[in-house]
Amino acid sequence: MAQLTTKELTALDEQLNQEQVYIKKYRTMAGQCSDPQLKQQLESITARHQSHYNTLINHLK
């Protein structure tokens, strides 16, 4: 496996941080939502961003 450059590592770090922001944001909104359909959509978005985060972490291992 090739070594990542400092620039690539910085970009990955920024993307990981952004995914964490999205996860927290959508999880909070879903928790405050009373509309079941909208709540399900927000939970789905949360899961998608969690998957993105997990994929990035796995590539760094």
C-alpha positions as CSV (number, residue, x, y, z in Angstrom):
1,M,0.0,0.0,0.0
2,A,1.3,3.4,-1.0
3,Q,2.0,6.0,1.7
4,L,-0.4,8.9,1.8
5,T,1.0,12.4,1.4
6,T,0.5,15.0,4.1
7,K,-2.0,16.8,1.9
8,E,-4.0,13.6,1.4
9,L,-4.0,12.9,5.2
10,T,-5.2,16.4,5.9
11,A,-8.0,16.0,3.4
12,L,-9.0,12.7,4.9
13,D,-8.9,14.2,8.4
14,E,-11.1,17.1,7.2
15,Q,-13.6,14.7,5.6
16,L,-13.7,12.6,8.8
17,N,-14.4,15.7,10.8
18,Q,-17.2,16.8,8.4
19,E,-18.8,13.3,8.5
20,Q,-18.8,13.5,12.3
21,V,-20.5,16.9,12.1
22,Y,-23.2,15.5,9.7
23,I,-23.8,12.5,12.0
24,K,-24.3,14.6,15.0
25,K,-26.5,17.1,13.2
26,Y,-28.8,14.6,11.6
27,R,-29.0,12.4,14.7
28,T,-30.0,15.5,16.7
29,M,-32.6,16.5,14.2
30,A,-34.0,13.0,14.0
31,G,-34.3,12.9,17.8
32,Q,-36.3,16.2,17.8
33,C,-38.6,15.2,15.0
34,S,-42.2,14.3,15.6
35,D,-43.1,13.4,12.0
36,P,-42.3,9.6,11.6
37,Q,-41.6,9.8,7.9
38,L,-39.2,12.7,8.3
39,K,-37.6,11.1,11.3
40,Q,-37.0,7.9,9.2
41,Q,-35.4,10.0,6.4
42,L,-33.1,11.8,8.9
43,E,-32.1,8.5,10.5
44,S,-31.3,7.1,7.0
45,I,-29.1,10.2,6.3
46,T,-27.4,9.7,9.6
47,A,-26.7,6.0,8.8
48,R,-25.3,7.0,5.4
49,H,-22.9,9.4,6.9
50,Q,-21.9,6.9,9.6
51,S,-21.2,4.5,6.8
52,H,-19.0,7.1,5.0
53,Y,-17.1,7.7,8.2
54,N,-16.6,4.0,8.8
55,T,-15.4,3.4,5.3
56,L,-12.8,6.2,5.6
57,I,-11.6,4.9,8.9
58,N,-11.3,1.3,7.5
59,H,-9.2,2.7,4.6
60,L,-6.8,4.2,7.1
61,K,-6.1,1.0,8.9
